[in-house]
Amino acid sequence: MNAIPRFLAMTSALLMILVSVGHAADLSSDGTGAYLTGYYRNLFAEDGHTSIEIHAKIDKAYQQLFHGDAKAQAIAFAAGSNANGNLLYVMDWANHDVRSEGMSYGMMIAVQLDKQDEFNAIWNWVKTYMFIDDPKHPSYQYFSWSCKTDGTPNEETPAPDGEEYFAMALLFAGNRWPGGQGIYDYHTEANKLLTAMRHRNIITGQTRFGQRSVGAEVREKEAMILFIPGVMLQPFTDPSYHLPAFYELWARWGPVDDREFWARAADVSREFFVKTTHPETGLSPVYANFDGTPRANRFPQSAIFGYDAWRTASNWSVDYSWWRKASAEQQLSDRIQHFFLSQGIHDYGPVYTLDGKSLGATPGLTHEDHPIGLVGTNAVASLAATNRDTARQFNEALWNAPIPSGENRYYDGLLYLMSLMHVSGEFKILAPN
């Protein structure tokens, strides 16, 4: 072979290698957001608030919600101890129960704020009372989504949003506080849960509340999180359960055999956000089919913008902040902020049709007319929004909102505190040392 053909052959082989490597890298490319740069925007600082003021506001919210007056302020309550240490639960005050949602949010807040004692006490309560360790139980390896404050289950099936936040909080904890043992071997606990979420076989059996059939928490074909992992004739999803910012990290830190799946799930969720939100208002339904269309007839809020759906804008905006892989997320933030600005920055309600008709608070559910939790998630949308003047109004609305207290302090309070952390750049990717 003469020099020129040899050169061409080598060049061709090198190009094939580069194409192959480039294709593989697409599964978990870093994007251009905070994961790559380490830079988290502090929107409150951009609006003129000092670092001292911002940290004081976050600390005050944390202290009130986790250590405030038990009857009017606190959502976290000590519950004694066992062989693994102290126990602590986060209570939905309006419903007087303990939910996997709130417990997982509490763990996330604790690891972000470097509160290991509180993190461990919440996780200990979860493992003691919510975790299903019976291999014959339909919810084996998952968590009861609702319990009484004494740990007695109200239901023995899981809600995947809880599992998602448990897994992410545990991975962050393993990175921030390595070297734990037993239930505090955080990485091992996270990876066992992530494996179950994707691979758990269907188990049919008895619970205290009747026969149940429960399987994986994801829909493999569509690479989407399910609303519930129970066996259903027509399974569906919840847009607010889609967390591509987390999936990207699981594609790097989670079980090796599942990393490609989670990378694909992140891309799918970004496309799904566009499909499931209204093209003018940016509002998403509480429940949706896998093609993004609203899932009607589950209960009155199923196909409209209700309480679960408040979180969807926060999810896509954090994804944009951390990864910047989908410019469409900027358009979605612009749409939803423009819509709520048109409703009155201090006046909009909690529930809407997707095309923007206000439905007020849902009868039978205790909630204020202008909920602070939604004020918070609408401010988080500023992380992806392009209209700085509009975004500033939502940031200031959150800044000036009172810490939730009274009947609604659980859901509103958790969203309020996490929103403060996101908007100030204090909710971060806690990477391995």
C-alpha positions as CSV (number, residue, x, y, z in Angstrom):
1,M,0.0,0.0,0.0
2,N,1.5,3.4,-1.0
3,A,1.5,6.4,1.3
4,I,-1.6,8.1,0.0
5,P,-4.0,5.1,0.3
6,R,-2.5,4.3,3.7
7,F,-3.1,7.8,4.9
8,L,-6.7,7.7,3.6
9,A,-7.3,4.4,5.2
10,M,-5.9,5.7,8.5
11,T,-8.0,8.9,8.2
12,S,-11.1,6.9,7.5
13,A,-10.5,4.6,10.5
14,L,-9.9,7.6,12.8
15,L,-13.1,9.3,11.6
16,M,-15.0,6.1,12.3
17,I,-13.6,6.1,15.9
18,L,-14.4,9.8,16.4
19,V,-18.0,9.3,15.1
20,S,-18.4,6.3,17.4
21,V,-17.0,8.1,20.4
22,G,-19.1,11.2,19.6
23,H,-22.2,9.1,19.4
24,A,-21.6,7.4,22.7
25,A,-20.9,10.8,24.3
26,D,-24.3,12.0,23.2
27,L,-25.8,9.7,25.7
28,S,-24.4,11.7,28.6
29,S,-22.9,14.9,27.1
30,D,-22.4,17.6,29.7
31,G,-24.3,20.4,28.0
32,T,-23.3,24.0,28.9
33,G,-25.1,24.5,32.2
34,A,-24.0,24.4,35.9
35,Y,-22.9,20.8,35.7
36,L,-20.1,21.8,33.3
37,T,-19.3,25.3,34.5
38,G,-20.0,25.1,38.2
39,Y,-21.8,28.4,38.0
40,Y,-25.3,28.8,39.4
41,R,-27.1,32.0,38.9
42,N,-28.2,33.9,42.0
43,L,-31.2,35.7,40.7
44,F,-31.8,37.5,44.0
45,A,-28.3,38.9,43.9
46,E,-28.8,40.0,40.3
47,D,-31.9,41.9,41.5
48,G,-29.8,43.7,44.2
49,H,-30.2,41.6,47.3
50,T,-27.0,41.0,49.4
51,S,-25.5,37.6,50.2
52,I,-26.2,38.2,53.9
53,E,-29.9,39.0,53.2
54,I,-30.3,35.9,51.0
55,H,-28.7,33.4,53.3
56,A,-30.7,34.9,56.2
57,K,-34.0,34.4,54.3
58,I,-33.2,30.8,53.5
59,D,-32.1,30.1,57.1
60,K,-35.2,31.8,58.5
61,A,-37.5,29.6,56.3
62,Y,-35.6,26.5,57.3
63,Q,-35.7,27.2,61.0
64,Q,-39.4,28.0,60.9
65,L,-40.5,25.0,58.9
66,F,-38.2,22.5,60.7
67,H,-37.9,24.0,64.2
68,G,-40.8,26.5,64.5
69,D,-43.9,26.5,66.6
70,A,-45.4,23.0,66.5
71,K,-49.0,24.2,66.1
72,A,-48.7,26.9,63.5
73,Q,-45.3,26.8,61.8
74,A,-43.4,23.5,61.9
75,I,-43.8,20.6,59.4
76,A,-41.0,18.5,60.9
77,F,-41.4,16.6,64.2
78,A,-39.1,14.5,66.3
79,A,-40.3,11.0,66.9
80,G,-37.9,9.4,69.4
81,S,-35.1,7.1,68.4
82,N,-34.2,3.5,67.6
83,A,-31.1,1.4,67.1
84,N,-30.2,3.5,64.0
85,G,-30.5,6.9,65.8
86,N,-33.0,9.7,65.9
87,L,-36.3,9.7,64.0
88,L,-37.9,12.7,62.4
89,Y,-41.0,13.0,60.1
90,V,-42.3,15.7,57.8
91,M,-46.1,16.0,58.2
92,D,-48.7,17.2,55.8
93,W,-50.5,19.3,58.3
94,A,-53.7,19.7,56.4
95,N,-54.1,15.9,56.0
96,H,-52.3,14.9,59.2
97,D,-50.2,12.2,57.4
98,V,-46.6,11.6,56.5
99,R,-46.0,11.3,52.7
100,S,-43.0,10.0,50.7
101,E,-43.2,13.3,48.8
102,G,-42.6,15.4,51.9
103,M,-40.0,13.1,53.4
104,S,-38.0,13.0,50.2
105,Y,-38.2,16.8,49.9
106,G,-37.1,17.1,53.5
107,M,-34.1,14.9,52.8
108,M,-33.2,17.0,49.7
109,I,-33.4,20.2,51.7
110,A,-31.3,18.8,54.5
111,V,-28.5,17.5,52.2
112,Q,-28.4,20.8,50.3
113,L,-28.1,22.8,53.5
114,D,-25.6,20.4,55.0
115,K,-27.9,19.2,57.8
116,Q,-26.7,15.6,58.2
117,D,-28.4,15.0,61.5
118,E,-31.8,16.0,60.1
119,F,-31.2,14.0,56.9
120,N,-30.4,10.9,58.8
121,A,-33.3,11.2,61.2
122,I,-35.8,11.6,58.3
123,W,-34.2,8.7,56.4
124,N,-34.3,6.5,59.5
125,W,-38.1,7.2,59.9
126,V,-38.5,6.3,56.2
127,K,-36.6,3.1,56.4
128,T,-38.3,2.2,59.7
129,Y,-42.0,2.8,58.7
130,M,-42.3,3.4,55.0
131,F,-39.9,0.9,53.4
132,I,-41.4,-2.4,52.2
133,D,-38.8,-5.2,52.8
134,D,-41.0,-8.3,52.3
135,P,-40.1,-9.9,49.0
136,K,-43.6,-11.2,48.6
137,H,-45.2,-7.8,49.1
138,P,-46.4,-6.0,45.9
139,S,-44.4,-2.9,46.9
140,Y,-41.2,-4.7,47.8
141,Q,-38.2,-2.3,47.7
142,Y,-40.5,0.7,47.5
143,F,-42.0,3.0,50.1
144,S,-45.6,3.4,51.3
145,W,-46.6,6.8,50.0
146,S,-48.7,7.7,53.0
147,C,-48.5,6.8,56.7
148,K,-50.0,8.0,60.0
149,T,-47.6,9.9,62.2
150,D,-47.1,6.8,64.3
151,G,-45.9,5.0,61.2
152,T,-49.0,3.0,60.5
153,P,-49.5,2.9,56.7
154,N,-52.5,4.6,55.1
155,E,-51.6,2.8,51.9
156,E,-48.9,0.4,51.0
157,T,-48.2,1.4,47.4
158,P,-45.6,3.8,46.3
159,A,-45.7,7.2,44.5
160,P,-42.7,7.5,42.2
161,D,-42.0,11.2,42.9
162,G,-41.0,10.1,46.4
163,E,-38.7,7.5,45.1
164,E,-37.1,9.9,42.6
165,Y,-36.3,12.4,45.3
166,F,-35.1,9.7,47.7
167,A,-32.7,8.4,45.1
168,M,-31.3,11.8,44.2
169,A,-31.0,13.0,47.8
170,L,-29.2,9.8,48.8
171,L,-26.7,10.1,45.9
172,F,-26.0,13.7,46.9
173,A,-25.6,12.6,50.6
174,G,-23.1,9.9,49.6
175,N,-21.1,12.5,47.8
176,R,-21.3,15.1,50.6
177,W,-20.9,12.7,53.5
178,P,-19.1,9.6,52.3
179,G,-18.2,6.6,54.4
180,G,-21.6,5.7,56.0
181,Q,-22.6,2.2,57.1
182,G,-25.8,0.3,57.2
183,I,-28.8,2.4,56.1
184,Y,-26.4,5.4,56.0
185,D,-24.4,3.8,53.2
186,Y,-26.2,6.3,51.0
187,H,-24.8,5.3,47.6
188,T,-25.7,1.6,48.1
189,E,-29.2,2.6,49.2
190,A,-29.7,4.9,46.2
191,N,-28.5,2.4,43.7
192,K,-30.7,-0.4,45.1
193,L,-33.7,1.9,44.7
194,L,-32.7,3.0,41.2
195,T,-32.4,-0.6,40.1
196,A,-35.8,-1.4,41.5
197,M,-37.4,1.6,39.9
198,R,-36.5,0.3,36.5
199,H,-36.3,-3.5,36.9
200,R,-38.7,-4.5,39.6
201,N,-40.8,-7.4,38.4
202,I,-44.6,-7.3,38.8
203,I,-45.6,-8.8,42.1
204,T,-49.3,-9.4,42.9
205,G,-50.3,-10.0,46.5
206,Q,-52.2,-8.8,49.5
207,T,-51.7,-5.6,51.4
208,R,-53.6,-4.3,54.4
209,F,-55.8,-2.6,51.9
210,G,-56.6,-5.4,49.5
211,Q,-54.8,-7.1,46.6
212,R,-52.4,-5.0,44.6
213,S,-50.1,-5.6,41.6
214,V,-47.0,-3.4,41.4
215,G,-44.1,-3.4,39.0
216,A,-41.4,-1.0,37.8
217,E,-41.9,2.7,38.2
218,V,-40.9,3.5,34.7
219,R,-42.4,2.7,31.3
220,E,-39.6,1.1,29.5
221,K,-40.7,1.6,26.0
222,E,-41.4,5.3,26.4
223,A,-38.6,5.8,28.9
224,M,-41.0,7.8,31.2
225,I,-41.8,7.8,34.8
226,L,-45.2,6.4,35.7
227,F,-47.8,8.1,37.9
228,I,-48.2,4.9,39.8
229,P,-46.3,1.6,39.2
230,G,-49.5,-0.5,39.7
231,V,-50.6,-2.6,36.8
232,M,-53.1,-0.6,34.8
233,L,-54.9,-1.2,31.5
234,Q,-54.0,2.3,30.4
235,P,-50.9,3.5,32.3
236,F,-50.0,7.2,32.3
237,T,-47.6,9.7,33.7
238,D,-47.6,12.9,35.7
239,P,-45.7,15.8,34.1
240,S,-44.5,17.1,37.4
241,Y,-42.7,13.7,38.0
242,H,-40.4,14.3,35.0
243,L,-37.0,15.3,36.4
244,P,-34.5,15.3,33.5
245,A,-32.0,17.3,35.6
246,F,-31.8,14.2,38.0
247,Y,-31.9,11.6,35.2
248,E,-28.7,13.2,33.7
249,L,-26.9,12.6,37.0
250,W,-28.2,9.0,37.3
251,A,-26.8,8.5,33.7
252,R,-23.4,9.3,35.3
253,W,-23.6,8.1,38.9
254,G,-26.3,5.4,38.9
255,P,-26.1,1.7,38.2
256,V,-23.9,1.2,35.2
257,D,-26.2,-1.0,33.2
258,D,-29.0,1.6,33.4
259,R,-27.1,4.8,32.5
260,E,-28.0,4.7,28.9
261,F,-31.7,4.4,29.8
262,W,-31.6,7.4,32.1
263,A,-29.8,9.5,29.5
264,R,-32.6,8.6,27.1
265,A,-35.2,9.4,29.7
266,A,-33.8,12.9,30.2
267,D,-34.1,13.6,26.4
268,V,-37.6,12.1,26.3
269,S,-38.7,14.3,29.2
270,R,-37.5,17.5,27.6
271,E,-39.5,16.6,24.5
272,F,-42.4,15.7,26.6
273,F,-42.5,19.1,28.4
274,V,-43.1,20.7,25.0
275,K,-45.9,18.2,24.1
276,T,-47.8,18.4,27.3
277,T,-47.8,22.1,28.0
278,H,-50.3,24.4,26.3
279,P,-48.8,26.3,23.4
280,E,-49.9,29.7,24.6
281,T,-50.1,29.5,28.4
282,G,-47.3,27.0,29.1
283,L,-49.6,25.3,31.6
284,S,-49.3,21.5,32.0
285,P,-52.0,19.0,33.2
286,V,-51.8,17.1,36.4
287,Y,-51.8,13.8,34.6
288,A,-50.9,13.1,31.0
289,N,-50.8,10.3,28.5
290,F,-47.3,9.3,27.1
291,D,-48.0,11.5,24.0
292,G,-48.4,14.5,26.3
293,T,-52.2,14.8,25.9
294,P,-54.1,15.4,29.1
295,R,-55.3,12.3,31.0
296,A,-58.9,13.0,31.8
297,N,-61.4,11.2,34.0
298,R,-59.0,10.2,36.8
299,F,-60.3,12.8,39.2
300,P,-61.5,16.4,38.7
301,Q,-58.1,17.9,38.3
302,S,-56.6,15.2,36.1
303,A,-56.6,17.1,32.8
304,I,-56.1,20.7,34.1
305,F,-53.4,22.7,35.7
306,G,-53.7,21.8,39.4
307,Y,-51.6,21.4,42.5
308,D,-49.2,18.7,41.3
309,A,-48.7,20.7,38.1
310,W,-47.2,23.7,39.9
311,R,-43.9,21.8,40.0
312,T,-43.5,21.2,36.3
313,A,-42.1,24.6,35.4
314,S,-39.6,24.3,38.2
315,N,-38.5,20.9,36.8
316,W,-37.8,22.1,33.3
317,S,-36.1,25.3,34.5
318,V,-33.7,23.5,36.9
319,D,-32.9,21.2,34.0
320,Y,-32.1,24.2,31.8
321,S,-30.0,25.7,34.6
322,W,-28.0,22.6,35.2
323,W,-27.6,21.3,31.7
324,R,-28.8,23.8,29.0
325,K,-29.5,21.0,26.5
326,A,-33.0,22.2,25.5
327,S,-33.6,25.8,24.4
328,A,-37.3,25.0,24.2
329,E,-37.3,25.2,28.0
330,Q,-36.7,28.9,27.8
331,Q,-39.7,29.3,25.6
332,L,-41.8,27.3,28.1
333,S,-40.7,29.6,31.0
334,D,-41.4,32.7,29.0
335,R,-44.9,31.4,28.2
336,I,-45.9,30.5,31.7
337,Q,-44.5,33.7,33.2
338,H,-46.3,35.7,30.6
339,F,-49.5,33.9,31.4
340,F,-49.3,34.4,35.1
341,L,-48.3,38.0,34.7
342,S,-51.5,38.6,32.7
343,Q,-53.4,37.2,35.6
344,G,-51.9,39.7,38.0
345,I,-48.6,39.0,39.7
346,H,-50.1,39.1,43.1
347,D,-53.6,37.8,42.3
348,Y,-53.4,34.6,40.3
349,G,-55.1,31.5,41.7
350,P,-54.1,27.8,42.1
351,V,-56.1,26.0,39.4
352,Y,-56.6,26.7,35.7
353,T,-57.8,25.0,32.6
354,L,-54.9,24.5,30.3
355,D,-56.0,27.4,28.0
356,G,-56.0,29.8,31.0
357,K,-59.5,29.9,32.6
358,S,-59.2,30.3,36.4
359,L,-61.1,27.6,38.4
360,G,-60.2,28.8,41.9
361,A,-59.3,26.5,44.7
362,T,-60.6,22.9,44.4
363,P,-63.6,22.3,46.7
364,G,-62.7,20.0,49.5
365,L,-59.0,20.9,49.4
366,T,-57.8,23.5,51.8
367,H,-55.8,26.1,49.9
368,E,-55.4,29.8,49.7
369,D,-56.5,31.8,46.7
370,H,-52.9,32.9,45.9
371,P,-50.7,30.0,46.9
372,I,-47.1,30.7,48.0
373,G,-46.0,27.3,46.6
374,L,-47.0,28.4,43.1
375,V,-45.4,31.8,43.7
376,G,-42.2,29.9,44.4
377,T,-42.2,27.6,41.3
378,N,-43.1,30.5,39.0
379,A,-40.0,32.2,40.3
380,V,-37.9,29.2,39.6
381,A,-39.1,29.5,36.0
382,S,-36.9,32.6,35.9
383,L,-33.8,30.3,35.7
384,A,-34.8,29.6,32.0
385,A,-36.8,32.7,31.1
386,T,-35.4,35.2,28.6
387,N,-37.4,38.3,29.6
388,R,-35.4,39.6,32.5
389,D,-37.8,42.3,33.5
390,T,-40.7,39.9,33.7
391,A,-38.6,37.3,35.6
392,R,-37.5,40.0,38.1
393,Q,-41.2,40.5,39.0
394,F,-41.6,36.9,39.8
395,N,-38.3,36.8,41.8
396,E,-39.4,39.7,43.9
397,A,-42.9,38.2,44.4
398,L,-41.1,35.2,46.0
399,W,-38.7,37.4,47.9
400,N,-41.6,39.3,49.5
401,A,-43.8,36.3,50.1
402,P,-44.2,35.3,53.8
403,I,-43.0,31.9,55.0
404,P,-46.1,29.6,54.7
405,S,-47.7,28.9,58.1
406,G,-51.0,27.5,59.3
407,E,-53.0,24.9,57.4
408,N,-51.1,25.0,54.1
409,R,-47.6,25.1,55.4
410,Y,-46.6,21.6,54.2
411,Y,-46.8,21.7,50.4
412,D,-46.5,25.5,50.1
413,G,-43.7,25.6,52.6
414,L,-41.6,22.9,51.0
415,L,-42.0,24.4,47.5
416,Y,-41.3,27.9,49.0
417,L,-38.0,26.8,50.7
418,M,-36.7,24.8,47.7
419,S,-37.7,27.7,45.4
420,L,-35.7,30.1,47.5
421,M,-32.7,27.8,47.2
422,H,-33.1,27.4,43.4
423,V,-33.5,31.1,42.7
424,S,-30.5,32.0,44.9
425,G,-28.3,29.3,43.3
426,E,-28.0,27.4,46.6
427,F,-29.7,24.2,45.3
428,K,-26.7,22.6,43.6
429,I,-25.3,19.4,42.1
430,L,-23.4,17.8,44.9
431,A,-20.7,15.9,43.0
432,P,-18.3,13.3,44.3
433,N,-15.2,14.7,45.9
